[in-house]
Amino acid sequence: MTFLDIDPACKALEIQGVEILIGNQEDTNFLHKVIKSKGPFDLIVDDGGHFMSQQITSFQHLWPALNDKGIYLVEDTHTSYWPGFEGGYKNPNSFVEFAKDLIDKMHSWYREDDPNFPFDPLAREIGSISFYDSMIVIKKDIKDPPASIVSQDGKVAFSSRIIETKNRVSIFKKPKFETMYFSDELDKEQMFLLRSSFTGCAQHLPKTCRHRRLRVLWRLTCGPFP
Ligand SMILES: C[S@@+](CC[C@H](N)C(=O)[O-])C[C@H]1O[C@@H](n2cnc3c(N)ncnc32)[C@H](O)[C@@H]1O
């Protein structure tokens, strides 16, 4: 375990198996030295100065040093609402607003060419963002981009079309392939079976659908594949 604190007096609290490094959580050179000598980490807890610039700078520099499936936890995030901590209600510089933006970044591969919604590489890295009273927890979960599965003449293939849709027309709004097919030919239970059992291979399709895939062109969108 590695602890960082700006107060040199903390060094006296060091016990076996624990290292206390003295420095400022806003000093990016210090953070990178820590990452180099101690990283990467499975769990990062920011319970430091609670100022907005401290929380945001620390997140920006320490997040890349978090392992896959790791957890980044920020304590006392109510300071986001306090001007005395550089916060304030809806203050765009607050950590709460920064974390709200992360929600959009996590979803940014569903942007459908919206020029106002740029893709952010964090879409690949953020698995979840949980807001608690006074605490925000961000989980790293490296994901493959979502893809469509396309079948034509019995051949199943992945397609990245879901993230390449042009002219901002959602494939969900085009009743061209699966929408017509599913709604016309499958009842709700079959739809559920299809969605829940589909793991990327045609043989996982329920029997009712399997024979149909030979004669219709269908698309199914689903999340990251196992
Ligand atoms: C709320 S206390 C929490 C201490 C410890 N986590 C605990 O639970 O006892 C905040 C700590 O952050 C340290 N701190 C304040 N500003 C800091 C900064 N800019 N960089 C690093 N540590 C800082 C303080 O010295 C203090 O020890």
The ligand as a Gaussian input file, in Angstrom:
#p B3LYP/6-31G(d) Opt

LIG

0 1
 C       -9.408000      14.305000       5.017000
 S       -7.697000      13.965000       5.437000
 C       -7.695000      12.267000       5.114000
 C       -6.528000      11.576000       5.633000
 C       -6.654000      10.070000       5.593000
 N       -7.080000       9.615000       4.290000
 C       -7.604000       9.613000       6.649000
 O       -8.694000       9.120000       6.328000
 O       -7.271000       9.747000       7.801000
 C       -6.936000      14.756000       4.130000
 C       -5.446000      14.550000       4.028000
 O       -5.061000      15.065000       2.768000
 C       -3.824000      15.738000       2.935000
 N       -3.728000      16.734000       1.839000
 C       -4.293000      17.945000       1.762000
 N       -3.964000      18.556000       0.614000
 C       -3.153000      17.693000      -0.036000
 C       -2.472000      17.770000      -1.287000
 N       -2.559000      18.843000      -2.076000
 N       -1.742000      16.718000      -1.666000
 C       -1.638000      15.623000      -0.871000
 N       -2.261000      15.510000       0.315000
 C       -3.015000      16.528000       0.728000
 C       -3.872000      16.352000       4.305000
 O       -2.575000      16.601000       4.794000
 C       -4.627000      15.292000       5.077000
 O       -3.755000      14.398000       5.709000

